[in-house]
Amino acid sequence: MRLAALALAAAIIVALAGCSSGGGRPEYAYEVQTFEDKGREHLPQGQEYSFYNSNPPTSGPHAPAPAPWGVSDTTLPKEVPVHNMEHGGVVIWYDCSAGSAPLDEAGCGELRDQLRGVTERKIDEGKQVLTVPFSSLDHRINLTAWTTLDGFDEFDQERVEAFIDAYDRWFNPEGF
């Protein structure tokens, strides 16, 4: 009887260790940067915030409404995608002028199409993803979720999909 109780306790401990609700990071094969949570304050419509602790931002005061999930063809104020992350989503920011050599118009179009393809497939799978162009980034492609950033310069479909799968709704305080 005692042995059965010990086996049950060990099984429960192993099961709980695999849960992500304990504040641990999701499994993701690539190195990420993590940042201090800068809060979830909603700013008045149109107000800018200049004190984020990462570029692009990964948490902090943000716009009162998120952008629609999907691909934005225009740059959004940085405060808007932060709200999407507060709703548990992943934001893909890209900057064709970043990286070791800026992309020409054709190269930028190819990158945009590759990111659009991944974004649309993941949305069809029920994931919450926003892809948005943004300037002044250190890396050409930046994957963000609340307090988490992975930046790199060459498109890697497997890496982008793995980040979305790992971090979609990982932080989701409002239950979206």
C-alpha positions in Angstrom: 0.0 0.0 0.0 2.8 2.4 0.9 4.6 1.6 -2.3 1.5 2.3 -4.4 1.1 5.7 -2.6 4.8 6.6 -3.3 4.4 5.6 -7.0 1.2 7.8 -7.2 3.0 10.7 -5.6 6.0 10.4 -8.0 3.6 10.3 -11.0 1.9 13.5 -9.8 5.2 15.3 -9.3 6.4 14.3 -12.8 3.0 15.4 -14.3 3.2 18.7 -12.5 6.8 19.3 -13.6 5.6 19.2 -17.2 3.0 21.9 -16.8 3.8 25.4 -18.0 1.4 27.0 -15.5 4.1 27.0 -12.9 5.8 30.1 -14.3 8.4 28.2 -16.3 9.3 29.0 -19.9 7.8 27.0 -22.8 10.1 24.5 -24.6 11.8 26.3 -27.5 15.0 25.2 -29.0 16.4 28.6 -29.7 17.9 31.2 -27.3 15.6 34.0 -26.3 16.1 37.2 -24.4 13.7 37.8 -21.5 12.9 41.1 -20.0 11.3 42.4 -16.8 7.6 42.8 -17.1 6.9 46.5 -17.4 3.2 46.3 -16.6 -0.1 46.2 -18.5 -1.4 49.8 -18.3 -3.7 50.9 -21.0 -2.7 54.3 -22.4 -5.2 56.8 -23.7 -5.9 56.5 -27.5 -2.9 57.8 -29.5 -0.6 58.3 -26.5 3.0 57.1 -27.1 5.3 55.4 -24.6 9.0 55.7 -24.9 10.4 53.7 -22.0 10.2 50.1 -23.1 13.0 47.9 -22.0 13.4 46.1 -25.3 13.3 46.9 -29.0 10.8 45.9 -30.1 8.8 46.1 -26.9 7.8 42.9 -25.1 5.6 44.4 -22.3 4.5 47.6 -20.8 2.0 50.4 -21.2 0.1 50.0 -24.5 -2.7 51.1 -26.7 -6.3 50.6 -25.5 -7.1 48.2 -28.3 -5.1 45.5 -30.1 -4.7 45.1 -33.9 -6.6 42.4 -35.7 -4.7 39.2 -35.9 -3.0 38.6 -39.2 -0.6 40.6 -41.3 -0.5 44.4 -41.2 0.9 45.9 -44.4 1.6 49.2 -42.7 3.6 50.1 -39.6 1.6 50.3 -36.4 2.4 52.4 -33.4 4.5 50.1 -31.2 1.9 50.5 -28.4 -0.6 48.5 -30.5 1.2 45.2 -30.9 2.0 45.2 -27.2 -1.7 44.9 -26.5 -1.8 41.9 -28.8 0.9 40.3 -26.7 -1.2 41.0 -23.5 -4.0 39.0 -25.1 -1.6 36.0 -25.3 -0.5 36.5 -28.9 2.8 36.4 -30.7 4.0 39.4 -32.7 6.4 39.1 -35.6 8.1 42.4 -36.3 10.3 42.7 -39.4 12.6 45.4 -40.7 14.0 44.9 -44.2 16.6 47.6 -43.6 18.0 45.8 -40.5 20.7 43.1 -40.4 24.1 42.9 -42.0 22.8 44.1 -45.4 19.5 45.7 -46.1 17.1 43.9 -48.4 16.2 45.4 -51.7 12.6 45.7 -52.7 12.4 42.2 -54.2 14.1 40.7 -51.1 11.8 42.5 -48.8 8.7 41.4 -50.8 9.9 37.8 -50.5 10.4 38.1 -46.7 7.0 39.7 -46.3 5.4 36.8 -48.3 7.2 34.1 -46.3 6.1 35.7 -43.0 2.6 36.1 -44.4 2.5 32.4 -45.3 3.5 31.3 -41.8 1.1 33.8 -40.1 -1.9 32.8 -42.2 -1.2 29.0 -41.6 -0.9 29.5 -37.9 -4.0 31.6 -37.7 -5.8 28.8 -39.6 -4.6 26.5 -36.8 -6.2 28.8 -34.2 -3.1 30.7 -33.1 -3.0 34.4 -32.3 -0.3 36.0 -34.5 0.3 39.5 -35.7 3.0 40.3 -38.3 3.9 43.9 -38.7 6.7 45.9 -40.4 8.6 48.1 -38.1 11.8 50.3 -38.4 14.9 50.8 -36.3 15.2 47.1 -35.3 18.6 45.4 -34.6 17.5 42.3 -36.3 15.5 41.8 -39.5 13.0 39.4 -37.9 11.9 39.7 -34.3 9.6 37.3 -32.6 7.9 38.5 -29.4 5.6 37.3 -26.8 5.1 38.9 -23.4 8.6 39.6 -21.9 10.2 37.4 -24.5 12.2 38.2 -27.7 14.0 36.2 -30.3 15.7 38.2 -33.0 17.6 37.0 -36.1 18.3 38.1 -39.7 17.6 35.2 -42.1 14.1 33.8 -42.5 13.8 30.4 -40.8 10.3 28.9 -41.2 10.9 26.2 -38.6 12.1 28.7 -36.0 9.2 31.1 -36.6 6.7 28.3 -36.3 8.4 26.8 -33.2 8.2 30.2 -31.5 4.5 30.6 -32.3 3.7 27.1 -31.1 5.7 27.6 -27.9 4.5 31.1 -26.9 1.0 31.4 -28.3 -1.2 32.1 -25.2 1.8 31.3 -22.9 1.1 34.6 -21.2 -2.7 35.2 -21.3 -3.9 37.0 -18.2 -7.3 37.9 -19.8 -8.0 34.4 -21.0 -8.1 35.1 -24.8 
